[in-house]
Amino acid sequence: MQATAVSTDIVLLDIAGFSKLSDEGQLASVLLLNEELRRFLKRLPVRSFQKVHQIVLDVIPSGDGFYIILNQAFAGYGPLCALSIRNALLTAGAKQGLLFEGVRLACHLGRVQPFTDITGRTNYVGTGVNDCARLLQSSRIRNEARRFSGDSNYVIVSSHAWRAFERLFPDAEFGGFFDLIELRASVQRVFEDKHGKTHRVRILESSRTLSVSPPKPSNPASEGGE
């Protein structure tokens, strides 16, 4: 019997230009991502006064990146999570020398269905995973994201994830924190994917001089939603 489907934040981490790398370059890049994501997840509970499983349900490899499935109680944290991971990777890459063009992330709040795959591990399917992947598939949006962020290290957030973020971290309470990390968002942009489905997104940017760690939300959302 499979677990119940949930609506939550999904963060997709993808390496730009991964297929252009040599076999050795691909391996080195994936190892860098593995190590930095492990370190990020290790630090996260200490900074947020939570246990890691309370924040992150699972991390699923995608070949040239990862899907990070957040706990439903933290739906709304996804945009900050994406920026945090981006910054941590850039810091590590600056020390070790980046082999790839950039690291791009997408965040979407949607429905996921956990299941046990053939290896016995938990995996996920659902419209939430599909829609998150499509946020990085529009060449026009990717070009606009590069212009907004200044390079190929950017974060694209769906309107569903953005609304959950605004509910979880209202500007009246967290505006000072957002000013501190120089958080800024583009105007909403709209595109259709190859199946004709409309997506509304914003591009996010923040200071890259630190790994952004969010304040503990006073009232974590108990449910996701469209």
ROGUMAR-469550 format. One record per residue: residue in three letters; residue number from 1; x negated, y, z negated of N, C-alpha, C, O, CB in turn. Coordinates in steps of 0.05 Angstrom, whole numbers, plus 5000, padded with zeros to 4 digits. Glycine has a CB too. Example, Ala and Ser with C-alpha at 12.3 -4.5 7.8 and 13.67 -1.06 7.14 Angstrom:
ATOM   resn   resi    n.X    n.Y    n.Z   ca.X   ca.Y   ca.Z    c.X    c.Y    c.Z    o.X    o.Y    o.Z   cb.X   cb.Y   cb.Z
ATOM    ala      1   4736   4886   4844   4754   4910   4844   4736   4934   4844   4715   4934   4831   4774   4911   4819
ATOM    ser      2   4743   4955   4858   4727   4979   4857   4742   5001   4843   4732   5023   4839   4718   4988   4886
***
This chain:
ATOM   resn   resi    n.X    n.Y    n.Z   ca.X   ca.Y   ca.Z    c.X    c.Y    c.Z    o.X    o.Y    o.Z   cb.X   cb.Y   cb.Z
ATOM    met      1   4983   4976   5000   5000   5000   5000   4982   5025   5000   4964   5027   4983   5019   5000   4976
ATOM    gln      2   4988   5043   5018   4971   5067   5021   4980   5089   5002   5003   5089   4993   4972   5077   5050
ATOM    ala      3   4962   5107   4995   4968   5129   4977   4987   5149   4991   4989   5149   5016   4942   5144   4968
ATOM    thr      4   4999   5166   4976   5018   5185   4986   5004   5208   5000   4983   5216   4992   5036   5196   4963
ATOM    ala      5   5016   5217   5022   5005   5240   5037   5006   5265   5020   5025   5268   5004   5019   5244   5064
ATOM    val      6   4988   5284   5024   4987   5309   5009   4982   5332   5029   4971   5328   5050   4966   5309   4987
ATOM    ser      7   4990   5356   5021   4983   5380   5036   4962   5395   5020   4966   5402   4997   5008   5398   5040
ATOM    thr      8   4939   5399   5032   4917   5411   5018   4898   5425   5038   4902   5423   5062   4902   5390   5001
ATOM    asp      9   4877   5437   5027   4857   5450   5044   4837   5429   5055   4828   5412   5041   4842   5472   5029
ATOM    ile     10   4832   5432   5081   4812   5415   5094   4790   5434   5105   4797   5453   5119   4825   5397   5117
ATOM    val     11   4765   5428   5099   4743   5444   5110   4727   5426   5128   4718   5404   5121   4725   5455   5087
ATOM    leu     12   4723   5435   5153   4707   5420   5172   4680   5434   5176   4680   5458   5183   4722   5417   5199
ATOM    leu     13   4659   5420   5172   4632   5430   5177   4621   5417   5202   4621   5393   5205   4613   5424   5152
ATOM    asp     14   4612   5434   5220   4603   5425   5247   4577   5438   5254   4574   5462   5250   4625   5430   5268
ATOM    ile     15   4559   5423   5266   4533   5434   5275   4536   5444   5303   4542   5428   5321   4510   5413   5272
ATOM    ala     16   4530   5469   5308   4531   5480   5335   4506   5470   5351   4484   5472   5340   4532   5511   5335
ATOM    gly     17   4510   5460   5375   4488   5451   5392   4477   5424   5383   4454   5418   5391   4467   5471   5391
ATOM    phe     18   4492   5409   5368   4482   5383   5358   4474   5364   5380   4453   5351   5379   4502   5370   5340
ATOM    ser     19   4491   5363   5401   4486   5344   5423   4461   5351   5439   4450   5334   5454   4510   5342   5441
ATOM    lys     20   4451   5375   5437   4428   5384   5452   4402   5376   5438   4380   5377   5450   4428   5414   5456
ATOM    leu     21   4404   5367   5413   4380   5360   5398   4369   5333   5406   4384   5316   5416   4386   5361   5368
ATOM    ser     22   4344   5329   5401   4332   5302   5405   4343   5283   5384   4355   5292   5364   4301   5304   5404
ATOM    asp     23   4338   5257   5387   4347   5238   5366   4334   5246   5339   4348   5244   5319   4339   5210   5374
ATOM    glu     24   4309   5253   5340   4296   5261   5315   4308   5286   5303   4311   5288   5279   4266   5264   5319
ATOM    gly     25   4315   5305   5321   4327   5330   5312   4355   5325   5300   4362   5338   5280   4329   5349   5334
ATOM    gln     26   4370   5307   5313   4397   5301   5302   4395   5288   5274   4410   5295   5256   4412   5282   5321
ATOM    leu     27   4376   5270   5271   4372   5257   5246   4364   5277   5224   4375   5276   5202   4352   5234   5248
ATOM    ala     28   4345   5294   5230   4335   5314   5211   4358   5333   5203   4360   5340   5180   4312   5329   5223
ATOM    ser     29   4375   5340   5223   4397   5359   5217   4418   5346   5199   4428   5359   5180   4410   5368   5243
ATOM    val     30   4425   5321   5205   4445   5307   5189   4434   5302   5160   4449   5305   5141   4452   5280   5202
ATOM    leu     31   4409   5296   5158   4397   5292   5131   4397   5318   5115   4402   5318   5091   4368   5282   5134
ATOM    leu     32   4392   5341   5129   4394   5367   5116   4422   5372   5106   4426   5381   5083   4384   5389   5135
ATOM    leu     33   4441   5367   5123   4469   5372   5116   4477   5354   5092   4490   5363   5073   4488   5366   5139
ATOM    asn     34   4469   5329   5093   4475   5310   5072   4464   5320   5045   4479   5321   5025   4464   5282   5078
ATOM    glu     35   4439   5327   5045   4426   5336   5020   4438   5361   5009   4443   5363   4985   4396   5339   5025
ATOM    glu     36   4443   5381   5027   4453   5406   5017   4482   5404   5008   4490   5417   4989   4451   5428   5038
ATOM    leu     37   4498   5388   5021   4525   5384   5012   4526   5369   4986   4542   5375   4968   4541   5368   5034
ATOM    arg     38   4508   5350   4982   4506   5336   4956   4499   5356   4934   4510   5355   4913   4485   5313   4958
ATOM    arg     39   4480   5373   4940   4472   5393   4919   4495   5412   4913   4499   5419   4890   4447   5408   4929
ATOM    phe     40   4509   5421   4934   4531   5439   4931   4552   5426   4913   4562   5439   4894   4543   5447   4958
ATOM    leu     41   4559   5401   4918   4580   5388   4902   4570   5383   4873   4587   5383   4855   4588   5361   4915
ATOM    lys     42   4544   5380   4870   4534   5376   4843   4535   5402   4827   4540   5401   4803   4505   5366   4844
ATOM    arg     43   4530   5425   4840   4531   5450   4826   4560   5460   4821   4565   5474   4801   4516   5471   4842
ATOM    leu     44   4578   5453   4838   4605   5463   4838   4619   5460   4811   4630   5479   4801   4621   5451   4859
ATOM    pro     45   4619   5436   4799   4633   5433   4773   4621   5450   4751   4636   5460   4734   4632   5404   4765
ATOM    val     46   4595   5454   4751   4582   5470   4730   4591   5499   4732   4597   5512   4712   4552   5469   4732
ATOM    arg     47   4594   5509   4756   4601   5537   4760   4630   5543   4756   4638   5565   4749   4592   5546   4788
ATOM    ser     48   4647   5523   4761   4676   5528   4760   4689   5515   4735   4713   5516   4731   4689   5517   4785
ATOM    phe     49   4672   5502   4718   4682   5490   4693   4703   5468   4699   4721   5464   4684   4694   5511   4675
ATOM    gln     50   4699   5454   4722   4717   5432   4729   4699   5408   4735   4675   5411   4740   4735   5439   4753
ATOM    lys     51   4711   5384   4736   4697   5361   4746   4700   5360   4776   4720   5369   4787   4709   5335   4733
ATOM    val     52   4680   5349   4790   4680   5351   4819   4704   5338   4831   4715   5348   4851   4655   5338   4830
ATOM    his     53   4714   5315   4819   4737   5302   4831   4763   5318   4828   4783   5313   4841   4741   5275   4819
ATOM    gln     54   4762   5338   4809   4785   5355   4806   4786   5376   4828   4807   5388   4833   4784   5369   4779
ATOM    ile     55   4764   5381   4842   4763   5401   4863   4762   5388   4891   4776   5397   4909   4738   5418   4859
ATOM    val     56   4747   5367   4894   4743   5354   4920   4753   5325   4919   4744   5309   4903   4713   5355   4929
ATOM    leu     57   4773   5319   4936   4783   5292   4937   4763   5273   4950   4758   5251   4941   4810   5291   4952
ATOM    asp     58   4751   5282   4973   4734   5265   4988   4718   5281   5008   4725   5303   5016   4750   5242   5002
ATOM    val     59   4696   5269   5017   4679   5279   5039   4677   5258   5060   4668   5236   5054   4651   5288   5029
ATOM    ile     60   4686   5264   5085   4687   5244   5106   4668   5252   5129   4671   5274   5140   4716   5242   5117
ATOM    pro     61   4648   5236   5135   4630   5242   5158   4645   5244   5184   4664   5229   5189   4607   5222   5160
ATOM    ser     62   4637   5262   5202   4649   5265   5228   4630   5261   5251   4637   5266   5274   4662   5293   5230
ATOM    gly     63   4606   5252   5244   4585   5248   5265   4565   5270   5265   4542   5265   5259   4598   5246   5292
ATOM    asp     64   4574   5294   5272   4556   5317   5271   4564   5337   5249   4559   5361   5251   4557   5331   5298
ATOM    gly     65   4577   5327   5228   4585   5343   5206   4602   5328   5186   4599   5303   5184   4601   5367   5216
ATOM    phe     66   4619   5342   5172   4636   5330   5152   4663   5343   5150   4666   5367   5156   4621   5331   5124
ATOM    tyr     67   4682   5328   5141   4708   5339   5131   4707   5339   5101   4701   5318   5089   4733   5323   5143
ATOM    ile     68   4712   5361   5088   4715   5362   5059   4744   5365   5053   4757   5385   5060   4698   5385   5047
ATOM    ile     69   4756   5345   5039   4784   5346   5032   4787   5355   5003   4778   5341   4985   4798   5318   5036
ATOM    leu     70   4799   5379   4999   4801   5389   4972   4824   5377   4957   4844   5369   4969   4803   5420   4973
ATOM    asn     71   4822   5376   4931   4844   5368   4914   4868   5387   4918   4864   5411   4921   4836   5367   4884
ATOM    gln     72   4892   5376   4918   4915   5392   4924   4918   5415   4904   4929   5436   4911   4940   5374   4923
ATOM    ala     73   4909   5411   4879   4912   5432   4859   4894   5457   4866   4899   5478   4855   4903   5421   4832
ATOM    phe     74   4875   5453   4884   4858   5476   4891   4862   5485   4920   4845   5497   4932   4828   5468   4888
ATOM    ala     75   4886   5479   4931   4893   5490   4957   4892   5520   4955   4905   5532   4937   4921   5480   4966
ATOM    gly     76   4877   5533   4972   4873   5561   4971   4844   5568   4967   4835   5590   4973   4889   5574   4949
ATOM    tyr     77   4828   5549   4956   4800   5553   4952   4784   5548   4977   4760   5555   4978   4790   5536   4929
ATOM    gly     78   4796   5535   4997   4781   5527   5021   4765   5549   5034   4742   5543   5041   4800   5517   5040
ATOM    pro     79   4775   5573   5039   4759   5593   5052   4733   5600   5036   4712   5603   5049   4775   5619   5055
ATOM    leu     80   4735   5602   5010   4711   5607   4994   4692   5583   4994   4668   5587   4994   4718   5615   4965
ATOM    cys     81   4704   5559   4994   4687   5535   4996   4671   5535   5022   4648   5529   5022   4705   5510   4994
ATOM    ala     82   4685   5542   5044   4671   5542   5070   4648   5562   5070   4627   5556   5080   4691   5548   5092
ATOM    leu     83   4653   5587   5060   4632   5607   5059   4609   5598   5041   4586   5603   5047   4643   5634   5049
ATOM    ser     84   4616   5585   5019   4595   5576   5000   4577   5556   5013   4552   5557   5011   4608   5564   4975
ATOM    ile     85   4589   5536   5027   4573   5516   5041   4556   5528   5063   4532   5522   5066   4591   5494   5052
ATOM    arg     86   4568   5546   5078   4553   5560   5100   4528   5573   5088   4506   5570   5099   4571   5580   5115
ATOM    asn     87   4532   5588   5067   4509   5603   5055   4488   5584   5044   4464   5590   5047   4519   5621   5033
ATOM    ala     88   4496   5563   5031   4477   5544   5020   4460   5531   5043   4436   5527   5039   4491   5522   5004
ATOM    leu     89   4473   5524   5065   4459   5512   5087   4439   5532   5100   4417   5524   5108   4478   5502   5108
ATOM    leu     90   4448   5557   5102   4430   5577   5114   4405   5582   5096   4383   5586   5106   4445   5604   5118
ATOM    thr     91   4410   5582   5070   4387   5585   5051   4368   5562   5054   4344   5566   5055   4397   5587   5022
ATOM    ala     92   4379   5537   5055   4362   5514   5058   4348   5514   5085   4324   5507   5087   4378   5488   5055
ATOM    gly     93   4362   5522   5106   4351   5522   5132   4328   5542   5135   4309   5537   5150   4372   5528   5153
ATOM    ala     94   4331   5565   5121   4310   5585   5122   4284   5575   5110   4262   5582   5118   4319   5610   5108
ATOM    lys     95   4286   5557   5090   4263   5546   5077   4250   5523   5094   4226   5520   5095   4270   5535   5049
ATOM    gln     96   4267   5508   5107   4258   5484   5121   4255   5488   5151   4243   5472   5165   4276   5461   5116
ATOM    gly     97   4267   5509   5161   4267   5514   5190   4291   5501   5203   4292   5477   5206   4241   5504   5202
ATOM    leu     98   4310   5518   5212   4334   5507   5225   4327   5495   5252   4313   5507   5268   4355   5529   5228
ATOM    leu     99   4337   5471   5257   4333   5458   5282   4355   5462   5302   4352   5459   5326   4329   5428   5278
ATOM    phe    100   4379   5470   5291   4403   5473   5308   4410   5502   5311   4400   5519   5298   4426   5457   5296
ATOM    glu    101   4429   5507   5330   4437   5534   5336   4451   5548   5313   4448   5572   5310   4456   5534   5361
ATOM    gly    102   4467   5533   5298   4481   5545   5276   4500   5525   5263   4502   5502   5272   4498   5569   5286
ATOM    val    103   4513   5534   5242   4532   5517   5228   4558   5532   5228   4560   5555   5218   4522   5510   5199
ATOM    arg    104   4579   5519   5238   4605   5532   5240   4625   5515   5223   4624   5491   5223   4615   5534   5269
ATOM    leu    105   4643   5529   5210   4662   5516   5193   4690   5526   5199   4695   5549   5207   4655   5521   5163
ATOM    ala    106   4709   5508   5195   4738   5514   5198   4752   5506   5172   4744   5486   5159   4750   5500   5223
ATOM    cys    107   4773   5520   5165   4789   5514   5142   4818   5515   5149   4827   5535   5160   4782   5533   5118
ATOM    his    108   4833   5495   5142   4861   5494   5148   4876   5481   5124   4866   5461   5113   4867   5478   5174
ATOM    leu    109   4899   5491   5118   4916   5478   5098   4937   5461   5113   4953   5473   5128   4930   5498   5079
ATOM    gly    110   4936   5435   5110   4954   5418   5124   4958   5391   5111   4947   5386   5089   4945   5414   5153
ATOM    arg    111   4973   5374   5123   4980   5348   5112   4960   5327   5120   4952   5324   5143   5008   5340   5121
ATOM    val    112   4951   5311   5100   4932   5289   5105   4943   5264   5093   4956   5265   5072   4904   5296   5094
ATOM    gln    113   4938   5241   5106   4947   5215   5096   4923   5198   5091   4909   5190   5109   4966   5202   5117
ATOM    pro    114   4917   5192   5065   4894   5174   5059   4901   5145   5066   4924   5137   5064   4886   5177   5030
ATOM    phe    115   4880   5130   5074   4883   5102   5079   4856   5088   5074   4836   5101   5074   4894   5096   5108
ATOM    thr    116   4857   5063   5071   4832   5047   5068   4824   5036   5095   4838   5021   5107   4836   5024   5047
ATOM    asp    117   4800   5044   5104   4791   5036   5130   4778   5008   5129   4778   4995   5109   4771   5056   5142
ATOM    ile    118   4768   5000   5152   4758   4972   5155   4733   4967   5137   4727   4944   5131   4751   4967   5184
ATOM    thr    119   4720   4988   5129   4696   4985   5112   4704   4984   5082   4687   4980   5065   4677   5008   5116
ATOM    gly    120   4730   4988   5077   4739   4989   5049   4738   5016   5036   4744   5019   5012   4723   4970   5033
ATOM    arg    121   4730   5037   5051   4728   5064   5041   4754   5079   5047   4769   5073   5066   4704   5078   5052
ATOM    thr    122   4759   5100   5031   4781   5117   5036   4775   5136   5060   4754   5148   5061   4788   5134   5011
ATOM    asn    123   4794   5138   5078   4792   5156   5101   4818   5171   5103   4836   5166   5088   4785   5141   5128
ATOM    tyr    124   4820   5190   5122   4843   5207   5124   4851   5211   5153   4834   5214   5170   4838   5234   5110
ATOM    val    125   4877   5212   5158   4889   5219   5183   4911   5240   5178   4917   5245   5155   4899   5194   5199
ATOM    gly    126   4922   5251   5200   4944   5269   5196   4941   5294   5212   4919   5301   5222   4948   5275   5167
ATOM    thr    127   4962   5309   5214   4962   5334   5229   4943   5354   5217   4932   5371   5232   4990   5346   5231
ATOM    gly    128   4939   5353   5191   4920   5372   5178   4892   5369   5189   4878   5389   5195   4921   5369   5148
ATOM    val    129   4883   5344   5191   4856   5338   5202   4854   5347   5231   4835   5359   5239   4849   5308   5199
ATOM    asn    130   4875   5340   5247   4874   5347   5275   4874   5377   5280   4858   5387   5296   4899   5335   5289
ATOM    asp    131   4891   5391   5265   4893   5420   5269   4867   5434   5260   4859   5454   5272   4917   5432   5254
ATOM    cys    132   4855   5424   5239   4829   5435   5229   4808   5433   5251   4793   5452   5256   4820   5421   5203
ATOM    ala    133   4806   5410   5264   4787   5406   5285   4791   5425   5308   4772   5435   5321   4787   5377   5295
ATOM    arg    134   4817   5430   5315   4823   5447   5338   4816   5476   5333   4814   5491   5353   4852   5444   5344
ATOM    leu    135   4812   5484   5309   4804   5512   5303   4777   5518   5315   4771   5542   5320   4804   5517   5274
ATOM    leu    136   4761   5498   5319   4734   5502   5330   4732   5496   5360   4710   5496   5371   4714   5485   5315
ATOM    gln    137   4754   5489   5373   4754   5480   5400   4759   5502   5421   4755   5497   5445   4773   5458   5404
ATOM    ser    138   4769   5525   5412   4774   5547   5431   4749   5563   5436   4737   5575   5418   4797   5566   5420
ATOM    ser    139   4740   5563   5461   4715   5577   5468   4719   5607   5463   4700   5621   5455   4707   5572   5497
ATOM    arg    140   4743   5618   5468   4748   5646   5464   4745   5653   5434   4733   5673   5427   4776   5654   5474
ATOM    ile    141   4757   5637   5417   4755   5642   5388   4726   5639   5378   4717   5654   5361   4774   5623   5373
ATOM    arg    142   4712   5619   5389   4684   5615   5381   4668   5640   5389   4651   5649   5373   4672   5590   5393
ATOM    asn    143   4672   5651   5413   4658   5675   5421   4664   5698   5404   4647   5714   5396   4664   5681   5451
ATOM    glu    144   4690   5701   5397   4698   5723   5379   4686   5720   5351   4679   5740   5338   4729   5725   5378
ATOM    ala    145   4684   5695   5342   4672   5690   5316   4643   5697   5316   4633   5708   5296   4676   5660   5308
ATOM    arg    146   4629   5691   5338   4600   5698   5339   4597   5729   5339   4579   5739   5327   4588   5686   5365
ATOM    arg    147   4615   5743   5353   4613   5772   5353   4619   5783   5325   4605   5802   5316   4632   5784   5373
ATOM    phe    148   4639   5772   5312   4647   5783   5286   4625   5777   5265   4619   5795   5248   4673   5770   5277
ATOM    ser    149   4613   5753   5266   4594   5746   5246   4565   5753   5253   4547   5754   5236   4595   5716   5240
ATOM    gly    150   4561   5758   5279   4534   5766   5288   4517   5743   5298   4495   5747   5308   4520   5780   5267
ATOM    asp    151   4526   5718   5294   4510   5695   5303   4529   5671   5304   4553   5673   5303   4486   5690   5285
ATOM    ser    152   4517   5647   5305   4533   5622   5308   4539   5609   5281   4546   5586   5280   4518   5602   5325
ATOM    asn    153   4536   5624   5259   4541   5614   5232   4567   5627   5222   4565   5648   5208   4517   5618   5213
ATOM    tyr    154   4589   5616   5228   4614   5630   5222   4635   5611   5210   4632   5587   5209   4626   5642   5248
ATOM    val    155   4656   5624   5199   4678   5609   5186   4705   5619   5199   4710   5643   5200   4678   5614   5155
ATOM    ile    156   4721   5600   5208   4747   5606   5220   4768   5593   5201   4767   5570   5194   4749   5594   5249
ATOM    val    157   4788   5609   5194   4808   5601   5175   4836   5603   5187   4843   5624   5199   4807   5618   5149
ATOM    ser    158   4852   5582   5185   4879   5583   5196   4897   5602   5179   4891   5608   5156   4891   5555   5197
ATOM    ser    159   4920   5610   5190   4938   5627   5176   4950   5613   5151   4955   5626   5131   4961   5636   5194
ATOM    his    160   4953   5586   5153   4964   5571   5130   4944   5572   5107   4951   5577   5084   4969   5542   5138
ATOM    ala    161   4918   5568   5113   4897   5569   5092   4894   5597   5081   4889   5601   5057   4871   5558   5103
ATOM    trp    162   4897   5617   5098   4893   5645   5090   4915   5653   5070   4910   5667   5051   4893   5663   5114
ATOM    arg    163   4940   5645   5076   4962   5652   5058   4959   5638   5031   4964   5651   5010   4989   5644   5071
ATOM    ala    164   4950   5613   5031   4945   5600   5006   4922   5613   4990   4923   5615   4966   4938   5570   5011
ATOM    phe    165   4902   5622   5004   4879   5637   4992   4889   5662   4979   4882   5668   4956   4858   5643   5013
ATOM    glu    166   4906   5677   4992   4916   5702   4981   4934   5697   4957   4934   5714   4938   4932   5717   5002
ATOM    arg    167   4948   5675   4956   4964   5669   4933   4947   5661   4909   4952   5668   4886   4984   5646   4939
ATOM    leu    168   4926   5645   4914   4909   5635   4893   4890   5657   4882   4885   5657   4858   4893   5612   4903
ATOM    phe    169   4881   5674   4899   4863   5695   4892   4874   5723   4900   4864   5735   4919   4835   5691   4904
ATOM    pro    170   4894   5733   4886   4906   5759   4893   4886   5781   4891   4870   5782   4873   4930   5765   4876
ATOM    asp    171   4887   5799   4910   4867   5821   4912   4868   5838   4887   4847   5849   4878   4872   5838   4936
ATOM    ala    172   4892   5842   4875   4894   5858   4851   4877   5847   4828   4867   5863   4811   4923   5860   4842
ATOM    glu    173   4873   5821   4827   4858   5808   4806   4829   5803   4814   4811   5805   4797   4870   5782   4798
ATOM    phe    174   4824   5797   4839   4797   5788   4848   4784   5808   4867   4763   5802   4879   4799   5761   4860
ATOM    gly    175   4796   5831   4871   4785   5851   4890   4756   5858   4884   4740   5861   4902   4801   5875   4890
ATOM    gly    176   4750   5862   4858   4722   5869   4851   4702   5847   4858   4680   5853   4867   4721   5874   4821
ATOM    phe    177   4711   5822   4854   4693   5799   4862   4689   5798   4892   4667   5793   4901   4706   5773   4852
ATOM    phe    178   4710   5803   4907   4708   5803   4936   4690   5826   4946   4675   5822   4965   4736   5805   4949
ATOM    asp    179   4692   5849   4933   4673   5871   4940   4645   5863   4935   4627   5869   4950   4681   5897   4925
ATOM    leu    180   4640   5849   4912   4613   5840   4905   4601   5822   4925   4577   5824   4932   4614   5826   4878
ATOM    ile    181   4617   5804   4936   4606   5785   4956   4610   5795   4985   4604   5780   5004   4620   5757   4953
ATOM    glu    182   4620   5819   4988   4623   5832   5014   4641   5816   5032   4635   5812   5056   4596   5836   5027
ATOM    leu    183   4663   5806   5021   4682   5790   5036   4697   5807   5056   4707   5828   5048   4701   5775   5018
ATOM    arg    184   4699   5799   5081   4715   5813   5100   4728   5793   5119   4716   5771   5125   4698   5833   5116
ATOM    ala    185   4751   5800   5129   4766   5782   5147   4774   5798   5172   4780   5821   5171   4791   5771   5133
ATOM    ser    186   4773   5784   5195   4782   5796   5220   4812   5799   5220   4826   5788   5203   4772   5780   5244
ATOM    val    187   4822   5813   5240   4851   5813   5245   4858   5786   5254   4841   5770   5264   4858   5836   5266
ATOM    gln    188   4884   5779   5252   4893   5753   5261   4890   5750   5291   4897   5768   5306   4922   5748   5252
ATOM    arg    189   4880   5727   5299   4878   5720   5327   4895   5696   5333   4899   5679   5316   4848   5716   5335
ATOM    val    190   4904   5694   5358   4922   5672   5366   4911   5658   5390   4901   5671   5409   4951   5683   5371
ATOM    phe    191   4913   5632   5390   4906   5616   5414   4923   5591   5416   4934   5583   5396   4876   5609   5414
ATOM    glu    192   4924   5580   5439   4937   5554   5443   4917   5532   5449   4897   5537   5463   4957   5556   5467
ATOM    asp    193   4920   5509   5436   4902   5487   5441   4909   5472   5467   4928   5481   5481   4901   5468   5417
ATOM    lys    194   4895   5451   5473   4899   5437   5499   4927   5423   5500   4935   5415   5522   4877   5417   5503
ATOM    his    195   4940   5421   5477   4966   5408   5477   4988   5429   5477   5012   5423   5475   4969   5390   5452
ATOM    gly    196   4981   5455   5478   5000   5476   5479   5010   5485   5451   5028   5501   5449   5024   5468   5494
ATOM    lys    197   4997   5476   5430   5004   5484   5403   4991   5510   5396   4967   5514   5402   4996   5462   5383
ATOM    thr    198   5006   5528   5384   4996   5555   5377   4982   5554   5350   4993   5543   5331   5018   5575   5377
ATOM    his    199   4959   5567   5348   4944   5569   5323   4938   5598   5318   4931   5613   5336   4917   5553   5324
ATOM    arg    200   4942   5607   5293   4936   5634   5284   4913   5633   5264   4914   5618   5245   4961   5648   5271
ATOM    val    201   4892   5648   5270   4868   5646   5254   4856   5673   5247   4863   5693   5259   4847   5629   5269
ATOM    arg    202   4839   5673   5227   4822   5696   5220   4793   5686   5218   4788   5662   5212   4831   5710   5194
ATOM    ile    203   4775   5704   5223   4746   5698   5220   4737   5711   5194   4743   5735   5190   4730   5707   5245
ATOM    leu    204   4723   5696   5177   4713   5707   5152   4683   5711   5152   4668   5696   5165   4721   5688   5129
ATOM    glu    205   4674   5731   5137   4646   5736   5133   4642   5745   5105   4660   5757   5092   4635   5756   5154
ATOM    ser    206   4618   5741   5095   4611   5750   5068   4581   5754   5067   4566   5749   5086   4620   5729   5046
ATOM    ser    207   4571   5764   5044   4543   5766   5040   4530   5738   5043   4542   5718   5035   4536   5778   5012
ATOM    arg    208   4506   5738   5054   4492   5712   5058   4469   5709   5039   4453   5691   5042   4483   5709   5087
ATOM    thr    209   4466   5728   5021   4443   5728   5003   4446   5710   4979   4428   5707   4963   4437   5757   4994
ATOM    leu    210   4470   5699   4976   4475   5681   4953   4495   5660   4961   4510   5664   4981   4485   5697   4928
ATOM    ser    211   4495   5639   4946   4515   5618   4950   4540   5626   4934   4539   5625   4910   4505   5590   4942
ATOM    val    212   4561   5633   4948   4584   5644   4935   4598   5623   4918   4605   5601   4928   4603   5655   4956
ATOM    ser    213   4602   5629   4893   4616   5611   4875   4641   5626   4864   4638   5648   4853   4598   5601   4852
ATOM    pro    214   4664   5615   4868   4688   5630   4861   4693   5631   4831   4685   5612   4816   4712   5619   4874
ATOM    pro    215   4707   5651   4821   4716   5651   4793   4737   5629   4790   4751   5623   4810   4727   5678   4784
ATOM    lys    216   4740   5619   4766   4761   5598   4762   4788   5611   4764   4794   5630   4750   4757   5585   4734
ATOM    pro    217   4805   5602   4783   4832   5614   4786   4849   5609   4761   4847   5588   4749   4846   5602   4810
ATOM    ser    218   4864   5629   4753   4880   5627   4729   4903   5608   4731   4911   5596   4712   4890   5654   4721
ATOM    asn    219   4914   5606   4756   4938   5589   4761   4934   5574   4787   4946   5581   4807   4964   5606   4762
ATOM    pro    220   4917   5552   4787   4914   5537   4811   4940   5528   4823   4958   5518   4808   4895   5513   4806
ATOM    ala    221   4943   5530   4849   4967   5521   4862   4971   5491   4859   4952   5476   4862   4967   5528   4892
ATOM    ser    222   4995   5483   4852   5000   5454   4848   5008   5441   4874   5007   5416   4876   5022   5450   4828
ATOM    glu    223   5016   5457   4894   5025   5445   4919   5014   5462   4942   5011   5487   4940   5056   5443   4920
ATOM    gly    224   5008   5449   4965   5002   5463   4989   5028   5469   5003   5050   5463   4993   4983   5447   5007
ATOM    gly    225   5026   5482   5027   5050   5488   5042   5044   5501   5068   5022   5512   5071   5068   5505   5026
ATOM    glu    226   5063   5499   5085   5059   5512   5112   5066   5541   5109   5064   5556   5129   5077   5498   5133
***
